């Protein structure tokens, strides 16, 4: 089994964070290679993802089941890839922070089975934390964008090369 836990600070109150996070389809849309999400009921959905490793690209179906809804603070879930010996579980934990912010911790565990499990887990161990971090940051960014609290990026300063080209353009009258 491989596992990771990632925490991000969302610049939005707990209620606003939960308003976004309680929608399972929004979670599916953040997944790399998202194709579709079919909602069976409040607890069950099927996510279709196009995944690639090297030159190999294939479509996978992931059955996701919410095991426990205890919003706005907690959600526990499980998942299983259809047709592949991979399953796992995870959790969402949110705590009201100071200054209208919310601390969100996402944890995920992935288990492979069968004779290829040790190799699969060895290859996935370094990738899972980076993937989960990117997912958590994207979740944060989408919540902040919806809440209108996303930080405004400072305008980029031109590089020295760009300044040189601009100067040459002015010098040559273009």
N, C-alpha and C positions, 0 to 999 in steps of 0.2 A: 504494500500500500504506500502511496505517496500522498503527502498532504502539505497544505500551506494555509496561512492566515494573513490577511492584508487589511490594514486599517487606513481609512482616509477621513479627512475632516471636510464636511460638506458645509458650504456657506449658505445654509438655509436651516430654518427651524425644524424640529422633529416632525411636526405635522405635515409640513410641505415635503420633507424627505419621504415620509411614509406614503403620501399621496402618489408619489411616483413609484416607489418601490413595491407597492402592493399589486402592481400590474405585471403579471408573469410575462405577458407578450413583450413588454418593454425590455425585460431581461434578455429574452431570446434575441431581440433585435440588436443587442450589443455584441452578441457572439460573432467572432470572425467567421465569414462564410455564410452568414444568415441567409436562408432561402425563404422559410415560412415557419409559422407557428400555428398549430391547430389546437384550439382549446376544447377539451372534452367536457370538463366541468371545472368548478372552482379550484380543485386540487390537482387535476391531471391535464397534461398537455404533451404534444409531440412536436419537437423542434426538428426541422430539417436544415442541415448545415452542409455546405460544400467545403471539405477540408483537403489540404494538400501538404504533402511532405516530399520535398525535392520535386521530382517531375510527376509524382503520383498524385492525382486529384480524384477524390471520390465523394459521393454524397452519403451522409450518415443520417440516421434517424435516432433521436435521443428522446426516450420517454422520461418525462420529468413529473415527479409527484411531490406535492407539498405535503409533508408529514404533519406539520404543526404550524398554524397561523396564530401568532400571539402578538400581533401588531399593536402599536407601532414599534415595539421594541425587538421582537424576535420572530424569525421564520426558520423552520428546519425543512430541508428537502432531500430527496434522493433522486438518482437518475440511473438509467441503463441504456447503453447503446444497443439498438436492435440488430441482431445478427453478429455482434462482436462480443467477446468475453470481457467487457469493460463495464463497470458500474461504480457508483460512488454516492457520496452524500455531502451535505454542506449546511451552512447556516449563515444567517444574516442577523447581526446584532447592532442595534442603534441606541445611542445614549445621548440625551440632550447635553450639549456642552455650554460653554459660556458665550455671550455675545451673539445669541441666535444661531449658533452653529450646532451641527450634529456629528458625532463620532460614529462612523459606520465600520464594522469589522465583518469581513466576509471570510469564511473558512470553507475549504473544500478538501475532500479526501477522494482519491481515485484508486480503485482496485482492479487489477487485471487478474484473470484466472487462466488456467490451462498451461501448457508447456512453454508458451512464449511470454508468460507474465513476468518472469525476472528480467528478461531483456527489455520488454515494453516499459516496465517501471524504471529500469536504469536509464533509459533514454528520456523518459518523461520527467524524472526527478529534477533536473536543472531547468526544464522548460515551464513546469507548472507554476512556480512562484512568479516568474516574469509574466506569464499569461494572466494569472490572477491579479497581479498588480495593475496591469493594463486594463483589465476588466473593471476593477474597483475605481480606477481613475476615470474611466469613461462613464461609469455610472454616476460618479460625483459630478463630472462635467455636464452631463445631461440634466441632472436634477437642478444644478445651478443655472443652466441656460433656461430651463422652464420657469424657475423661480425669479429669474432676472437678477441673480446675484453673482453671475460669472464675472471674474475679474477682467477688467479692461486691460488689454495688452498695450504696453507703451509702444509708441511708434518706433520702428527699427531705424537705427542710424545707418546711413550708407557706409559700406565698407570702404577702406582706402582705395581699392581698385575702382569701385563705383564713383568715388569722388574724383579720381584721376580721369576717368572717362568723361564725366560731366565737365570738368575743367577743360579737357581737350575739345569737347563739343562746343563750349562757349568760345574758346580761343579760335577755333576754325569757323565760327559763325553758324553752327548748325543747331 
